[in-house]
Amino acid sequence: MEGRPKTIGLDKSALVKALNTSVKDLQQGIDRHCCLVASILDKKVDAKNLKPFLALYPSKSRELLLKDTIKEAIDTLEESRKAFKSKRLEALRKKLTLVLIDAD
């Protein structure tokens, strides 16, 4: 059916776990950001001693690239699953989906 969202066969508890983890990570990021802004406004941080704060924000570009690539692979496998009725491809799609959820 058109207009209907695709499902990827995940159970509800796995999705709730992924959402909870994501919310927790966002809250921690917001807390670190508030601390950094407060320190800068109080002039406790300048260019010379900013490095300890930057250590709190490791580069996520590689991780984001990996997640985006895994999502793309899952989408491709999902789109091609009717054309290629392969148990191995189905298993791979499910495994990638679980890895992506656990990474969050």
C-alpha positions in Angstrom: 0.0 0.0 0.0 1.2 3.5 -0.8 1.5 6.0 2.0 2.0 3.3 4.5 5.3 3.4 6.4 7.7 0.5 5.9 8.2 -1.8 8.8 11.5 -3.5 9.5 10.3 -6.3 11.7 11.6 -5.0 15.0 9.8 -5.6 18.2 8.4 -2.7 20.2 10.8 -3.1 23.2 13.8 -2.8 20.9 12.5 0.4 19.5 11.6 1.8 23.0 15.2 0.9 24.1 16.7 2.7 21.1 14.5 5.8 21.7 15.4 5.9 25.4 19.1 5.6 24.6 18.8 8.4 22.1 17.0 10.7 24.5 19.6 10.0 27.2 22.5 10.8 24.8 20.7 14.0 23.7 20.2 15.1 27.3 23.9 14.5 28.2 24.9 16.6 25.1 22.6 19.4 26.2 24.0 19.3 29.8 27.6 19.5 28.4 26.7 22.3 26.1 25.1 24.3 29.0 28.2 23.8 31.1 30.4 25.0 28.3 28.3 28.0 27.6 28.1 28.9 31.3 31.9 28.6 31.6 32.4 30.8 28.6 30.0 33.4 29.8 31.7 33.4 33.2 35.0 33.8 31.3 36.4 30.7 32.9 37.3 29.3 29.5 39.4 31.0 26.8 41.1 29.7 23.7 44.1 28.5 25.7 42.2 26.2 28.1 39.3 25.2 25.9 40.9 21.8 25.1 39.4 20.0 28.1 36.0 21.0 27.1 36.6 19.9 23.5 37.6 16.5 24.8 33.9 16.1 25.9 32.8 16.3 22.3 34.7 13.5 20.4 34.3 13.6 16.6 31.2 11.9 15.6 31.7 12.2 11.9 33.0 8.7 11.4 30.3 7.2 13.6 27.6 9.2 11.8 29.0 8.1 8.4 28.9 4.4 9.5 25.4 4.7 10.8 24.2 6.4 7.6 25.9 3.7 5.5 24.3 1.0 7.5 20.9 2.7 7.2 21.4 2.9 3.4 22.3 -0.8 3.3 19.2 -1.7 5.3 17.0 0.4 3.0 18.5 -1.2 -0.1 18.0 -4.7 1.3 14.4 -3.8 2.3 13.6 -2.5 -1.2 15.1 -5.5 -3.0 13.7 -8.2 -0.7 10.8 -9.0 -3.0 13.0 -9.2 -6.0 15.6 -11.4 -4.3 13.9 -13.9 -1.9 17.1 -14.8 -0.1 17.1 -16.0 3.5 20.7 -14.8 3.8 19.9 -11.3 2.7 17.0 -11.2 5.0 19.2 -12.3 7.9 21.8 -9.7 7.0 19.1 -7.0 6.9 17.9 -8.0 10.3 21.4 -8.2 11.7 22.3 -4.8 10.4 19.1 -3.3 11.9 19.9 -4.8 15.3 23.5 -3.5 15.2 22.2 -0.1 14.3 19.8 -0.1 17.2 22.5 -1.3 19.7 24.9 1.4 18.5 22.4 4.0 19.6 
